[in-house]
Amino acid sequence: MKLGYRIVRDCGRADRTLVDAFSRIPTAIISDNMGRMFAGGAGLRPLHRSGGMAGNALTVRARPGDNLMVHKAADLAREGDVIVVDAGGDLTNAIIGELLVSYARSRGVVGMVVDGAARDLDALSAGSFPVYAAGVSHRGPYKDGPGEINVPISVGGMVVNPGDIVVGDMDGVLAIPADGAQALLAAAQAQQAKEAAILKDIEAGTWDRSWVDATLRANGFTD
């Protein structure tokens, strides 16, 4: 094997029922229940018009400015995958654009995340296919490699392993490790139900706000 060229073809994938359940919960709520420290992807912003995604991570480590292995990942993708690319955060050359995104979508990919640049923003922003990137550049990519597929990567400071559940909405994107995913889902669903009840209380004018002053008093503040 030539150094820097590696493709791992077999990696675990989360059950589709579990992925679908996470797709119905906002990323903000999931993040709250991950201690607000494991979820992230700082600097990765949605480029599409609206909508969310949830799928299994198909990871790519790409040489900054080069998308050869991203193309190969699109060839290998299975329905329900999210292609997640560690391109080192470099914004000099776009790693993905309208053509590659369209091809990945035709392969059943449900979203793309790039710690690097994208291009063809007019086309991407007009659609609902989820695309997250660190920035935009009109300069196209090289296609020489090297790169790796289905290896642990880091995007925007967030570790992503092959097969992680990747969830995104207009607030951003996060990766959920397989270990503990069921417990996380239960906690996030409970918070979602609690927040739905609070919204009803706000509408009815009955939201209990006593905790605000209680917290201030506990910290030594007095009127």
N, C-alpha and C positions, 0 to 999 in steps of 0.2 A: 504494500500500500504506500503510495506516495505521501510524504508528510504534508499534512494540511488538507488532504482530501479524504473524507470519511463519511460514509452513509450507513446509518443504522436503520435497518428496514423494519424490524419488529420491536414495537414498544406498546406498553399497555394503554388502553383507552377506557375512560370512565363510561359507566352505563348511561345510555341515552336518556333514560328516565331521570337520572340524577342531574344530567346536564340541563334537561328541559326545566326541571324544578328551579335551578339557579337562574335560568333565563327570565323568570317571572319576578325576580327580586332586584331592586336597584343596586348598583355597585356601591353606593354610599352606605347602604345598610349592611351589605356583605363586609365592606371594609371596617365598619364599626365593630363587627364581631370577629375580626381578625386582629384585634388590638390596635388597629390603625398604624401598624408598622410592617406587616408582611405584604399587604397590597400596596400597589403604587404605580410604577410606570411614569415617574415624574417627567414632564415635558412631552409626553405622548398625547397629542390632541386629535379629536375626531375630525376627519376631513369630509365625511359624507354629510348629507342633508339632515338626516335624523334616523333614529332607530338603534336597536341594540343587537348584540350577538352573544352566543354561548356555544362553545364547542371544545374539542380536544386539541391541545397544542401540538402542532407539527413544527418543530423548532429548526431554525437555520442560523448558523454562525457564518456570516459573510465577511469577506474582506471589504473594508470601507470603500464604497464607490463601485463595487462589483456585484452583479446579481446572478452569476452563473448558477449557483446552488439554489437560489430562489426559484429559478426556472425549473430545476430538477425537482425541487420540493413540490411544485405545482403538478408536475408529471406523476409524482408518487402519491399525491393527496387522495384521501378517502372522503366520502360524503360526511359532512359534519366537522371537518377539521378547520382549525384556525391556524393560518401560517404566521408564525411569530419569528421575526428576523432581528438578530443582533448584528447591526452594521456599525457598531462602535459609536453611534450618535453623530457620525460625520454627515454634514449637510452639503458637501461639495457637489456630489453627484446623486441624482435620484435613483433609488433602488427599485421602485415600482412606479408604474404609470397605468394609463387606461388599458393598454393591450394586455399586460400581465395580469392586472386585476380582473379583466373580463375573462381571460382564460382560466384563472383560478376559480372564478365563480362557476364557469361551465363544468368544472371538475367536481362540484359539490362543496367547495370551500365556502364557509359561512362568514369569514372575515379575515382581514390581514392587519398585522401590527408590525411596524418597522421602526426600530431605533435608528433612524436615519431619515433621508429625505424621500419624498414622493414628488411626482409631477403630474401634469394634466389635471390641475385642480378644478378647472371649470367642469370637466366631465365627472370627476369624483364627487364634487360637492353638489352636483345636480341629482345624484342617485342616492339610494338608501342602502347600498351594499356597504357594510361597515369597514372603514379604512382608518387606521390610526397611524400617525407618523410624528417624528420629532420636528419636521419642517418641510419646506417646499423648495425645490430647485428645478430650473428648466434643463439643466445639464444632465444628459443621459448617462447610464452606467456603462462600465466595462463588463466583459463577459469572458473572463479568463480564469476565474477562481483565484486562490483556493477557497475552500469553505467546507462546512460540515453540516450534516442533517441528522436530526433527532439526537442531539446532545444537550446537556444543560447549558443554558445561556443566561445573559442578563440584559434586560431592556429597561432603560430609564431607572436603573438601580433595583429593579425587581427581578428576582430569580425565577426562571421559567424552566421546568423540566418537561421532557417529552411526555405527552399524555395528560398533563395538567388540564384542569378545566379552566378555560379562559373566557371571562365574561367582560362585556363592555357595553357602555351606553354613552350618552352625551356628556357625562361627568368624567369619563375616562375608562381605563381598562385595568383589569387585575387578573392574577393567576391564582388558582386554588389547588393546592397539592391534594393528591388522592387521599393521603393519610389525614383523617379527621374531617373529611368532606361531609359525611353524613351528620356528624355532630354540629358542624358549622351551619349546615342547611337548617337544622332544627332551630338553632339560636337565631338565625337571620329571619326565619319565618315568624318566630315569636315576636321579634322586634317590629317586623312589618305589620303584624296584627295590632301591636300596641300603638304604633304611629297612626294607623288607620282610625283607631278609637280616639286618639288625641285630636285628629282633624275634625272628627264629629263634635268633640267637645268645643273646639274653637268656633265652629259654625254655630253651635248652640249658645256660646258665650259662657260656658261652664268649665273651662280649663283651669284647673287648680294651679295657681302661680305662687303659692306660699313657699315653695322650695327656693325661690330666688332670694327672698329676704332671709330665709333660714340659713342659706349658704353664706350670705354676706355676714350674718351675725357670728357664724361658726369661724369665720376668718377675721373676727375682731372689728368688723365695721359696725358703727352705730350711727343712726340719724342725728 
